[in-house]
Amino acid sequence: MTAVTNGTGVTRDKKGAAARRADRADLPGSRAAAELAGSGALDELFAKIDAGEIELTGDGGFIPGLIRATLERGLQAELTEHLGYEKGDPDAAQFPNSRNGSTPKTVATQTGDVDLAIPRDRDGVFVPRLVPRGSRRLGGLDEMIISLYAGGMTVRDIEHHLATTIGTELSAETISNITDQVADEVLAWQQRPLDALYPVIYLDAIIVKVRDGAHVVNKAAHIAVGVDMDGIKHVLGIWLQHSEGAKFWAGVCADLANRGIRDVLIVCCDGLAGPPEAIEATWAAATVQTCVVHLIRASMRFVGYGDRKAVAAALKPVYTAAGADAARTAFETFRDTALGRKYPHAVATWENAWERFIPFWRSRPSCAGSSTPPTRSSR
């Protein structure tokens, strides 16, 4: 299996991407389109598209027209099923209900507005499922609007974007209603109940772009990720805050406790002030573990750029040691080296965080190769 790294440093599985493309090409719709194009039946259409005589999307585009034909064919099939006879059936008069023309309706799609003729029945009881009554948008458009809004576009920007790119005209009120529905779902997700026990919880923060009034600004999104008894990770909550401290983290822990978490075995967090005190105040028996990555980054702030690789290599025996005693020996060895003496503040960072750094060794089974999980008394 070949792995490649792109310019952003993200490693992707080359074989996996090829396999996914092959899977998509093997789907019935993809096969049908490829067979139709290969038969030459679309050559005249392709020539008109190349010449600019036919537009693919937007008002009067080929794809909206194709969607219209497909939907109207499906609506006619639904009405046939509802009435019990085919259109043009000579015995239609024997059925109690019959066709009664159509009603024009325009629906918005990802490729442009589509004008439909919705068939009617004489009794007025036919309810189409393909294009339900009251619906003005087909699936996928709401997701596009939400994505644009999350990306920082205003409601007016989205309105203009849809009109100019795909020819779909939606009012600002409609777009606002769509985004408000997402806000309600987010609120329900934020308040959902949680399990009583999570063996491990991670607390961390990432910088995200957030709409604040008429502006999009960078804010810290503080995230709690819990690992359940089956080893599955769950995002327990996300809190936006300009800064963090003991009071903020106390509120986060209180929120998690109020939503049902009664006990945690290990809580892993960065080395900033606030989280350990808040964790111990909420779950007294929990073990607080400093994140090794954050600890390394914190100590590297005091190291010159030219020495960072050497210091990182010298610190690796510390956090990869077989136990706390071996880690302490490795750390003291580093402290007494030329690099350790050159960067005393980096050494002090590890010294100050040591008691929060070593708990994960105490939670390991005492016997090598043992499958017995650690107990609360062994920590």
N, C-alpha and C positions, 0 to 999 in steps of 0.2 A: 504494500500500500504506500503510495507516494504522497508526501506532504509538501506543500509549497507555502512560502511566506510572501505576502504582498507588501506594498510599501508602508502600510500602517503597522507592520509587525504582527498581523493576525495570521495564524497558521490555519490553512484550510486543507481539507482532505480532497486531493485532486480526483481520486477514484470515486469518492462519494459524490462529488458534483457531477461527474460524468454519468454515474448511475442514476442520479435524480433526473438528469436530462433525458436519459433513456426511458425512465419510467413515465415521464410526462409525454414523450413521443409515442408511447405504446397505449395511451388512453384512447378510448373509442373516438372521442371528438377530434383528437390530433390525427389519428389514423385516417378518419374520413376526410379531413381537410387536405391532408397530404395526397390521398388517392385522387381527390377531385382536382387538385392542382396538377398532379402528374398526368391526368387524362387529357389535359389540354382544353377542358371545358371552360376554364376561367381565363384563357389567354386573351380573349377580346376585352374582358373586364380589366385585366391587368394593364393592357395597352392604354385604355382610357384613363386609368388611375395615373399611369406614368405621364400621360399627356396633360394631366390636370383637368380633364373633362369631368371627372367624378371625384368627390371628396370622400374620404373614409369615414370621418366623424363630423360632428356638428350638424347644423340645420341642413336637411336634405342629403346627408351623408349616406354612404352605402351601408355601413354597419347599423345605424339606427333604422334604416329601411329593412334590413334583414331581421333585426329584432322585432320590428312591427309585424312582419309577415309570420314570424315564428309564434309570437304571442297571439295574434288573431287566429291562427290555425289551431292553437291550443284552446283558446276560448270557444271556438266553434265545436271542438271535440267535447269540451265540458258541457256545453248546451245540449249536444246530441245525447250524451249520457243522461242528462237531467230529463230530457223529453222522452227518450226511449226510441227515437227514430232518426234516420239520417236525413240531411237536407235534400229536398227533392224527392223524398219517398212518396210514391203515388198513394200510399195508404195513410198519409199524414192526417187526413181528416178524421180518422177513427180514433185518434188520440185526444184526450181531454184538453191538453195544453199544446201550444204551437209557438213557432217563432214570430217575433214581432219587431223586425228591423234591428236597429242598433243605436247606441248613444255615443257621440264623439267624446273622447277623453284624451288628455295629454299627460303623459307621465315623464318624469325626469330620470335620466339614466347617466351612467358614467361616460357615455359616448355622445350624449346630446338628448334633446327632447324627442319623444316618440309619440306621434298622433295615432291613437287607436280607435277602432270602431268596436265598442263593447256590445255584444249581442244581447237582445232582450227576449223574454218570453211574454206571452199575452197575459198570463196571470200575475206577472210581476213578482214571482217568488224565486227566480233564478239568482243564485249568489255565486259569482265566479270566485274560484280559489287562486287562479294564476295571477290575477290582478284584483285583489280584494276591493270592496267598496270603500271609498274614502281615502285610498292610498294614492299618493301623487308622486311617489318615488319608488323605483325598483331597487332591489337589494344591491349593496355596494356603494351607493351614493352617500348614504349616511356615514359610512366608514371613511370615505374620502373627505367629507366635511370635517369630521372629528380629527382626522390626521392633520389637515391644514390648520385647524384651530390650535391643536397642540403644538404645531410647529411655529406658532407666533403670529399667524395672520389674524387680523381683525374680522369681524362679521362682514363689514363692508368690503374688505379685501377679498374675502371668499366669494361674496356675491359677484364682484367684478371678475374674479378669476374663472368661475364657472361659466359666466356669460361669454367671456372672450375665448376660452379654450375649448369648451365642449358645447357651447351654444345653449346651455341650460340656464333658465332664468328662475331663480328662487329669491323670494323676498328676504330682507334682513331679519324679519320676524320669524320666518320659517327656519332659517339657519340658526338663530338664537335658540329656538325651541329644541332643535336637535342637540345642540351643545348642552343645554340645560338638562336634558334627559341623562346625558353622561354624568353630569354632576350629581344627580340623584343616585345613580348606580355606584359612583365612587363613595358617596356618603354611606350607603348601605354596606359596602365592602369594608370601610374603615371601622364600622361598628359591629361587625359580625362576631359571634362568640368563638372562643378559642378552646383548645384542649386544656385539660387540667395540668398535664405534665409534658414538658419538652426536655429531653435529655440535654440538648445543646441549643443555645440561642446566640446569634451573632449580632452585634450592634455596630453599625458603621454609617458613613455618610458619603454621598456623591454630589457633585455640583451639576445642577440641571437648569435649563432655561424655563422660567415660569412667568406667566402673564400676571402683571401687577398693575391693575388699572389699564391705562392706554399703552403701557410699556412692557417689554419682555426683558427680564433681568435674570442674572444668575443668583440662585439660592442653593443652600445646602439641604439636600433631601436626606434626612436621617432615617435609616432603614433597619428594621428588626427582622431577621430571618431565623426561623425556628426549624429544627430538625426533629421530626416526630419519632415515635417508637418504631416505625418501619424504615427509618433512615431517609425519609423523603423531606426535602426542604420546602418550606412555605414562607412567603412574605407575610409577616404578621401585621405590619403597619408601616406607613411612611409619614413622616412629620417634616414640615418645612420650617426652617428657623434660620435667621441670619447668623446666630452664634449659639454655642452650646456651653452648658455649665451644669453644676449640681442640681439647680432648680429645674432646668429643662429636662435633664435625664430622669429626675424624680417623677416628673409628669408623665414621661414615656413609660416608665416601669409601672406607675400607678394605673395608666390606661390599660396596659397588658394584663395586669392583675384584675382589674375591674371587668375585663372581658373574659375571664375564666381561668387564667394561668395561676395555679396554686403552688407549683414547685418547678424548679429548674435545677439540673445538676451542674452544668458548666455554662457560664456566660462569657463569651469571648468578645473583647472590645479593644479599642486603641488605648494609648497611654495617657490621654488627656484627663484633666481633673474633672470629677463629677460622676462618671458612670460607676466606678466601684462602690462609692458611698450610696448611690441611689439603688444599686442592685442589692447590696447587703441589707439596706433598710426595707426592701420589698420582699426579698426571698432570703431569709437569714442563713439558711443552710447551703445556699448556692456558692459554688467556687468561681471566683473571678479570674479569668485567664487573659493576660495581655496578648494581643495579636503580635506574633513574631515579625510579620512583614511591617507593621506599623512601628515596632520597636527599632527595626533596622533602619527604616526611613528616618525616624526621629534622630537616631545617632548620626546618620550621614549628613545631617544639616551642618554639623560642626567639622566635617571633613572636606579638605580641598578636593577639587574635581579630579586632579591628577592622581590622588591617592585612594579614590573611592573603590576601585576594583580591588586593590590590594587589601584594604580594610575589610571589604565584604568577604574576601576569601579567608582572611584571618579570623573573622567572626563565625564562619560556617561551622567549624568544629564545636562551637558553643551550643547552637540550637539543634545540631544533629547528634549530640552526645547520647549515650545509652541511658543515662540517668542524671539526676540533679547533681550528684557529687562529681561525676565526670564533666558535666557542664561547667561547674564552678572551677574545676581545675583548668579547663580549657580557657575560661574567661580570665583567670589570673595569669595564665601564660600570655594571653594577648595583652593584658594590662601592662606586663613587664617588658613588652617588646618596644622597639623604637617607635612604631606606629602608635602604640598605646600611650607612650609618654608624650608623643607629639600632639595627640588629640585627647586631652584629659576630660573635656566636656562630653565627648562621645562615650568615654568610659563611665563617666558619672551618670549618663542616661541609662546605661544598663544596670549600674549599681542601684539607682533609685527605683527601677522597675523590677528588681530581681525577685522579690516575693510574689509579684503578680506574674512573673515569667515562668516560674518552675512548677505551678500546680499540675500541668498536663502530665508530668512524669509521675506524680503521685496517683493519678487516676489510671495508670497502666496496670495490667495484671502483674502480680509479683513473679509468676513463673513464665519463663520464655516459652512461647508457643501455646500457652493456655488459652482456651476459648471462653473462659469464664469472664463475663463482663465485670468492670469495676463496680464496687459497691460504695455507698456513701461513707461507710466506716473506713474504707481503704484510702480515702483521699486525705 
